[in-house]
Amino acid sequence: MEIDPNGSIQELLAGQADDGNEAAAGMGGMMQDLAFAIPGIDEAMSFAEVLKQVKSLSYETIIFDTAPTGHTLRFLQFPSVLEKALAKISQLSTQFGPMLNGIMGGQLPNGANLPEMMEKLESLRETIAEVNTQFKDPDLTTFVCVCIPEFLSLYETERMIQELAGYGIDTHCIVVNQLLFPKKGSECEQCNARRKMQRKYLEQIEELYDEFNVVKMPLLVEEVRGKEKLERFSEMLVKPFVPPQGAE
């Protein structure tokens, strides 16, 4: 499933039908621009959209294939970011809501009803609180880190694990991908040099995460595409990969 976060934000802010007023259209556009400027809003709306789909369908397990570390951290920050934003909006509504009702008769510039808009925002805040609770429940959510045995990847993995611990999100499994297993006595200088480098960082991973389940995956000679290849690859995630006889 691919989610378009921009469409979700526009749907949230659309309110009632546009009354054709140019000023209202301009105000609606300004509200959308402000929404898009909130840090992590695209990740937030993506997860909220997925959660909505999860509630309506009967899936036992949902897997998020997230982007690189920086984007993933923004994704994980969204509950606190939006909760603070919505709390501020609620506070402003409490302070200025009666005045706006008196001036506009309960209608926002884009034609939406102010109480209805606040109900939508409150519903969104409840959804976010539920997501936050699920994120921090180890029985419901766990994070599997995937890396390769190189310096930068190991650094990013350590950063990710530290951040996850700070968010209270469970993580106890690391997949180390693209490992080389050259045959003993191989004359391939590049293969042997890369294996030597990989072995160094693999030892660091095993030392740093001795309490984790570290899964070692080999570098394959072909792309993992299609149902059959994915099934064979997934078996190696469950059953430890055994290097071919004679490999180092």
C-alpha positions as CSV (number, residue, x, y, z in Angstrom):
1,M,0.0,0.0,0.0
2,E,1.3,3.5,-0.9
3,I,0.0,6.5,1.0
4,D,-0.3,10.0,-0.3
5,P,0.1,12.2,2.8
6,N,-0.7,15.4,0.9
7,G,-4.1,14.1,0.0
8,S,-4.8,13.2,3.7
9,I,-3.9,16.7,4.9
10,Q,-6.1,18.3,2.2
11,E,-9.0,16.0,3.1
12,L,-8.6,17.0,6.8
13,L,-8.6,20.7,6.1
14,A,-11.3,20.7,3.4
15,G,-14.1,20.9,5.9
16,Q,-17.4,21.5,4.2
17,A,-17.8,22.3,0.5
18,D,-16.1,25.4,-0.8
19,D,-18.5,28.3,-1.1
20,G,-16.6,29.8,-4.1
21,N,-15.4,32.9,-2.1
22,E,-11.9,33.9,-3.2
23,A,-11.0,35.0,0.3
24,A,-12.1,31.7,1.7
25,A,-10.1,29.9,-1.0
26,G,-7.0,31.9,-0.1
27,M,-7.4,31.2,3.7
28,G,-7.9,27.5,3.0
29,G,-4.6,27.5,0.9
30,M,-2.8,29.3,3.8
31,M,-4.0,26.7,6.3
32,Q,-2.8,23.9,4.0
33,D,0.6,25.7,3.7
34,L,0.9,25.9,7.5
35,A,0.0,22.2,7.9
36,F,2.6,21.2,5.4
37,A,5.2,23.2,7.3
38,I,4.8,21.1,10.5
39,P,7.9,18.9,10.9
40,G,7.1,15.3,10.3
41,I,3.5,16.0,9.1
42,D,3.9,13.8,6.0
43,E,5.0,10.8,8.1
44,A,2.3,11.5,10.6
45,M,-0.5,11.6,8.1
46,S,0.9,8.5,6.4
47,F,0.7,6.5,9.7
48,A,-2.7,7.9,10.5
49,E,-4.0,6.8,7.1
50,V,-2.5,3.4,7.5
51,L,-4.0,3.1,11.0
52,K,-7.4,3.9,9.5
53,Q,-6.9,1.1,7.0
54,V,-5.8,-1.3,9.7
55,K,-9.0,-0.6,11.7
56,S,-11.2,-1.3,8.8
57,L,-9.4,-4.5,7.6
58,S,-8.4,-7.7,9.4
59,Y,-4.6,-7.9,9.3
60,E,-2.8,-9.9,12.0
61,T,0.6,-8.2,11.3
62,I,1.5,-4.8,9.8
63,I,5.0,-4.3,8.5
64,F,6.4,-0.8,7.8
65,D,9.4,-0.8,5.4
66,T,10.7,2.6,6.6
67,A,13.1,5.0,4.9
68,P,16.7,5.6,6.0
69,T,17.4,6.6,9.6
70,G,16.8,10.4,9.4
71,H,13.3,10.0,7.8
72,T,12.5,7.1,10.2
73,L,13.3,9.2,13.2
74,R,11.0,12.0,12.0
75,F,8.3,9.3,11.5
76,L,8.7,8.1,15.1
77,Q,8.6,11.7,16.5
78,F,5.2,12.5,15.0
79,P,3.0,11.5,17.9
80,S,4.6,14.1,20.3
81,V,4.9,16.7,17.5
82,L,1.2,16.5,16.6
83,E,-0.1,16.2,20.1
84,K,1.7,19.4,21.0
85,A,0.4,21.1,17.8
86,L,-3.2,20.0,18.5
87,A,-3.0,21.0,22.1
88,K,-2.0,24.5,21.0
89,I,-4.8,24.7,18.5
90,S,-7.2,23.5,21.2
91,Q,-5.9,26.2,23.5
92,L,-6.3,28.9,20.8
93,S,-9.8,27.6,20.1
94,T,-10.8,27.9,23.7
95,Q,-9.4,31.4,23.9
96,F,-10.7,32.8,20.6
97,G,-13.5,30.4,19.7
98,P,-16.3,32.5,21.2
99,M,-15.0,35.6,19.5
100,L,-14.8,33.8,16.1
101,N,-18.3,32.4,16.6
102,G,-19.6,35.9,17.2
103,I,-17.8,37.4,14.2
104,M,-18.2,34.6,11.7
105,G,-21.3,32.9,13.0
106,G,-19.5,29.7,13.7
107,Q,-18.1,29.4,10.1
108,L,-14.4,29.4,9.3
109,P,-13.2,31.3,6.2
110,N,-13.1,28.1,4.1
111,G,-16.8,27.5,4.9
112,A,-16.2,24.8,7.5
113,N,-18.1,24.7,10.8
114,L,-15.7,25.6,13.7
115,P,-17.2,23.0,16.2
116,E,-17.0,20.3,13.5
117,M,-13.4,21.2,12.7
118,M,-12.5,21.0,16.4
119,E,-14.2,17.6,16.6
120,K,-12.1,16.4,13.7
121,L,-8.9,17.6,15.4
122,E,-9.9,16.0,18.7
123,S,-10.6,12.7,16.9
124,L,-7.1,13.0,15.3
125,R,-5.6,13.6,18.7
126,E,-7.2,10.4,20.0
127,T,-5.9,8.5,17.0
128,I,-2.4,9.8,17.7
129,A,-2.6,8.9,21.4
130,E,-3.6,5.3,20.4
131,V,-0.7,5.1,17.9
132,N,1.7,6.3,20.6
133,T,0.5,3.7,23.0
134,Q,0.8,0.9,20.4
135,F,4.3,2.1,19.5
136,K,5.5,1.7,23.1
137,D,3.8,-1.7,23.7
138,P,6.5,-4.4,23.1
139,D,3.7,-7.0,22.7
140,L,2.3,-5.0,19.8
141,T,5.3,-3.2,18.2
142,T,9.0,-4.1,17.7
143,F,11.6,-2.5,15.4
144,V,14.0,-4.6,13.4
145,C,17.1,-2.8,12.3
146,V,18.7,-3.8,9.0
147,C,22.3,-2.9,8.3
148,I,25.4,-3.9,6.4
149,P,28.8,-4.5,8.0
150,E,30.4,-1.1,7.3
151,F,31.3,1.8,9.5
152,L,28.5,4.3,8.4
153,S,25.8,1.7,8.5
154,L,26.9,0.5,12.0
155,Y,27.0,4.2,13.2
156,E,23.5,4.8,11.8
157,T,22.2,1.6,13.5
158,E,23.6,2.6,16.8
159,R,22.1,6.0,16.5
160,M,18.7,4.4,15.6
161,I,18.8,2.0,18.6
162,Q,19.6,4.8,21.0
163,E,16.8,6.9,19.7
164,L,14.4,4.0,19.9
165,A,15.3,3.4,23.5
166,G,14.6,7.1,24.1
167,Y,11.2,6.8,22.6
168,G,10.4,3.6,24.6
169,I,10.1,1.5,21.5
170,D,11.2,-2.2,21.6
171,T,14.0,-3.4,19.5
172,H,15.9,-6.7,20.0
173,C,16.7,-7.9,16.5
174,I,19.3,-6.8,13.9
175,V,19.6,-8.1,10.4
176,V,23.2,-7.9,9.0
177,N,22.8,-8.1,5.2
178,Q,25.1,-8.6,2.2
179,L,27.7,-10.7,4.0
180,L,30.4,-12.3,1.8
181,F,31.6,-15.9,2.3
182,P,34.5,-16.4,-0.1
183,K,35.9,-19.9,-0.4
184,K,39.0,-20.6,1.5
185,G,42.1,-20.0,-0.6
186,S,40.2,-17.7,-3.0
187,E,42.4,-15.5,-5.1
188,C,39.8,-12.7,-5.4
189,E,41.6,-9.8,-3.7
190,Q,38.5,-7.6,-3.6
191,C,36.4,-10.4,-2.1
192,N,39.0,-11.2,0.6
193,A,39.6,-7.5,1.4
194,R,35.9,-6.9,1.8
195,R,35.4,-10.0,3.8
196,K,38.2,-8.9,6.2
197,M,36.5,-5.5,6.6
198,Q,33.1,-7.1,7.1
199,R,34.4,-9.4,9.7
200,K,35.8,-6.5,11.7
201,Y,32.5,-4.7,11.9
202,L,30.5,-7.9,12.4
203,E,32.6,-8.6,15.5
204,Q,31.8,-5.0,16.7
205,I,28.1,-5.6,16.1
206,E,28.2,-8.9,18.0
207,E,30.0,-7.2,20.9
208,L,27.7,-4.2,21.1
209,Y,24.5,-6.1,20.8
210,D,25.3,-9.4,22.5
211,E,21.8,-9.5,24.0
212,F,20.2,-8.9,20.5
213,N,19.2,-11.6,18.0
214,V,21.7,-10.9,15.2
215,V,20.6,-12.4,11.9
216,K,23.4,-12.8,9.3
217,M,22.3,-12.7,5.7
218,P,24.5,-13.5,2.7
219,L,25.1,-11.4,-0.4
220,L,23.2,-13.1,-3.1
221,V,24.1,-13.4,-6.8
222,E,20.7,-12.2,-8.0
223,E,18.0,-9.7,-7.0
224,V,15.4,-10.8,-4.5
225,R,12.3,-10.2,-6.6
226,G,9.2,-12.2,-7.0
227,K,7.2,-14.4,-4.6
228,E,9.4,-17.5,-4.8
229,K,12.7,-15.6,-4.2
230,L,11.1,-13.6,-1.4
231,E,10.0,-16.8,0.3
232,R,13.4,-18.4,0.0
233,F,15.0,-15.2,1.4
234,S,12.5,-15.0,4.3
235,E,13.4,-18.6,5.3
236,M,17.0,-17.4,6.0
237,L,15.6,-14.8,8.3
238,V,14.1,-17.6,10.4
239,K,16.6,-20.4,10.0
240,P,20.2,-19.3,10.4
241,F,22.2,-19.2,7.1
242,V,24.9,-21.9,6.9
243,P,27.8,-20.8,4.7
244,P,28.8,-23.3,2.0
245,Q,31.4,-25.8,2.9
246,G,34.9,-24.4,2.4
247,A,33.9,-20.8,2.9
248,E,35.7,-18.6,5.4
